[in-house]
Amino acid sequence: MVITVCMLILSKITMFSKVFVLLVSINLCLTVSEVSADASPTVGKKTGLPIPRFVSLKSDKVNLRRGPSLDYKIDWVYKRKHLPLMIVGEFGHWRKVTDFEGYTGWVYKDLLSGARYIIVNRKETLLRNKAGFNSLGKAILKREVIGKLINCEGLWCFIKIKNLRGYVLADHIWGISFDKRH
């Protein structure tokens, strides 16, 4: 029935209109397939791991360079072991990273660890005993405090800072994926 109606409509349309409708249909199909391809996760050509992904610094002194080689100028020197970074690109043995303040550059891969850490991105946030707004606080965490990420569920992440373990609001930290909360 639907095919018959379409054939009837097409027989009444001029040749120019048919070509126009065909071109619009092809364009629409290409656009939909392009959007679908963009929705799939990107993986690094060198590692096959997802991009973006979170990592942390292995040492207290790591250079952030303008490009992926020792020939490029050092723009920044990180001086905080376990600082979380987000890998946004790969080139050979180099990883393009972004930090929690939005600075981007290149770091040699051996200076990065897959260990997951977070950094507090608010002026202050409360470390709580349990995941919930009614839970008692254990400590007030200041901006730029770094902690080990243990797990995230929903609005809350379970973290460890030195000898303290507790829950913090996911929105108050940087170093987690908000689509999957890990």
C-alpha positions as CSV (number, residue, x, y, z in Angstrom):
1,M,0.0,0.0,0.0
2,V,2.7,2.5,1.0
3,I,4.8,1.5,-2.0
4,T,1.9,2.1,-4.3
5,V,1.3,5.5,-2.8
6,C,5.0,6.4,-3.2
7,M,5.0,5.3,-6.8
8,L,1.9,7.4,-7.6
9,I,3.5,10.5,-6.0
10,L,6.7,9.9,-7.9
11,S,4.9,9.6,-11.2
12,K,3.4,13.1,-10.7
13,I,6.7,14.7,-9.9
14,T,8.9,16.2,-12.6
15,M,12.3,14.7,-13.4
16,F,14.1,17.7,-11.8
17,S,12.1,17.2,-8.6
18,K,12.9,13.5,-8.6
19,V,16.7,14.2,-8.8
20,F,16.4,16.8,-6.1
21,V,14.5,14.4,-3.8
22,L,17.1,11.7,-4.5
23,L,20.0,14.0,-3.7
24,V,18.4,15.2,-0.5
25,S,17.8,11.5,0.5
26,I,21.5,10.6,-0.2
27,N,22.6,13.6,1.8
28,L,20.4,12.7,4.7
29,C,21.7,9.1,4.7
30,L,25.3,10.3,4.7
31,T,24.7,12.7,7.5
32,V,23.1,10.0,9.6
33,S,26.0,7.6,9.1
34,E,28.5,10.4,9.9
35,V,26.7,11.2,13.1
36,S,26.6,7.5,14.0
37,A,30.3,7.2,13.4
38,D,31.0,10.2,15.6
39,A,29.0,8.6,18.4
40,S,31.2,5.6,18.5
41,P,34.2,5.8,20.9
42,T,37.5,6.8,19.4
43,V,40.5,4.6,20.0
44,G,44.2,5.5,19.9
45,K,46.0,4.2,16.8
46,K,49.1,3.2,18.9
47,T,47.4,1.7,22.0
48,G,43.9,0.7,20.8
49,L,42.7,2.2,24.1
50,P,39.7,4.7,24.2
51,I,40.3,8.4,23.7
52,P,39.7,10.4,25.7
53,R,40.7,8.4,28.8
54,F,42.2,9.4,32.2
55,V,45.7,8.6,33.5
56,S,47.9,10.1,36.2
57,L,51.5,11.2,36.5
58,K,54.1,8.7,37.7
59,S,56.6,11.2,39.1
60,D,56.9,14.6,40.8
61,K,58.4,16.2,37.8
62,V,56.9,15.9,34.3
63,N,57.4,18.2,31.3
64,L,54.4,19.3,29.2
65,R,55.7,20.0,25.7
66,R,54.2,21.9,22.7
67,G,54.6,18.9,20.5
68,P,55.4,15.1,20.5
69,S,59.2,15.1,20.7
70,L,62.1,16.4,22.9
71,D,62.7,19.0,20.2
72,Y,59.6,20.9,21.2
73,K,59.6,23.7,23.8
74,I,58.5,22.9,27.4
75,D,55.4,24.9,28.2
76,W,54.8,23.7,31.7
77,V,56.5,21.5,34.4
78,Y,54.1,19.4,36.5
79,K,55.4,18.9,40.0
80,R,52.7,16.7,41.5
81,K,52.8,12.9,41.4
82,H,49.4,11.3,40.7
83,L,48.0,14.5,39.1
84,P,45.2,13.2,36.9
85,L,45.4,14.0,33.2
86,M,43.1,13.2,30.3
87,I,44.7,11.7,27.1
88,V,43.1,13.3,24.1
89,G,45.6,12.1,21.4
90,E,48.4,9.8,20.6
91,F,51.5,10.1,18.4
92,G,54.2,7.4,18.6
93,H,55.4,7.2,22.2
94,W,53.8,10.6,23.1
95,R,50.4,11.3,24.5
96,K,48.5,14.6,24.1
97,V,47.0,15.4,27.4
98,T,44.7,18.0,29.0
99,D,44.8,18.9,32.7
100,F,41.9,19.9,35.0
101,E,42.5,23.6,34.2
102,G,42.4,23.0,30.5
103,Y,46.1,23.2,29.6
104,T,47.0,20.9,26.8
105,G,50.3,19.6,25.6
106,W,52.4,16.4,25.0
107,V,53.9,14.1,27.6
108,Y,56.1,11.0,27.0
109,K,54.1,7.8,27.6
110,D,56.5,6.3,30.2
111,L,55.8,9.2,32.6
112,L,52.1,8.3,32.7
113,S,50.3,5.7,34.7
114,G,46.9,4.0,34.2
115,A,46.3,4.4,38.0
116,R,43.2,6.5,38.5
117,Y,43.3,9.6,40.6
118,I,41.0,12.6,41.0
119,I,41.6,16.3,41.9
120,V,39.1,18.5,43.7
121,N,37.9,21.2,41.3
122,R,35.8,23.3,43.8
123,K,36.9,25.7,46.5
124,E,35.8,23.2,49.1
125,T,33.9,19.9,49.2
126,L,32.9,17.5,51.9
127,L,34.3,14.0,52.2
128,R,31.5,11.9,53.6
129,N,31.1,8.6,55.4
130,K,28.5,7.4,53.0
131,A,27.1,8.3,49.6
132,G,24.3,10.7,50.5
133,F,23.6,14.3,51.3
134,N,22.5,13.3,54.9
135,S,25.8,11.4,55.6
136,L,28.2,12.8,58.1
137,G,31.4,14.5,56.9
138,K,34.9,13.2,57.6
139,A,36.9,16.1,56.2
140,I,36.7,19.3,54.2
141,L,38.7,18.9,51.0
142,K,40.2,22.0,49.5
143,R,40.7,22.8,45.8
144,E,43.5,20.8,44.1
145,V,43.6,18.0,46.7
146,I,44.5,14.8,44.9
147,G,43.0,11.4,45.8
148,K,42.9,7.9,44.6
149,L,39.7,7.0,42.7
150,I,38.2,3.7,44.0
151,N,34.7,3.7,42.4
152,C,31.9,5.9,41.2
153,E,28.2,5.3,41.3
154,G,25.7,7.9,40.3
155,L,26.3,11.2,42.0
156,W,29.0,9.9,44.3
157,C,32.6,8.7,44.0
158,F,34.4,6.7,46.7
159,I,38.0,8.0,47.0
160,K,41.0,7.6,49.2
161,I,43.2,10.5,50.4
162,K,46.2,9.4,52.5
163,N,44.6,7.3,55.3
164,L,41.0,8.7,54.8
165,R,38.4,7.0,52.7
166,G,35.0,8.4,51.9
167,Y,32.5,9.7,49.4
168,V,32.6,12.9,47.5
169,L,30.2,14.4,44.9
170,A,31.3,13.5,41.4
171,D,30.6,17.1,40.2
172,H,33.2,18.4,42.7
173,I,36.1,16.4,41.3
174,W,37.9,16.1,38.0
175,G,39.3,12.9,36.6
176,I,36.2,10.8,35.9
177,S,34.1,10.2,32.8
178,F,30.6,11.6,33.3
179,D,29.0,9.3,30.8
180,K,30.1,6.2,32.7
181,R,31.1,7.7,36.1
182,H,34.5,5.8,36.2
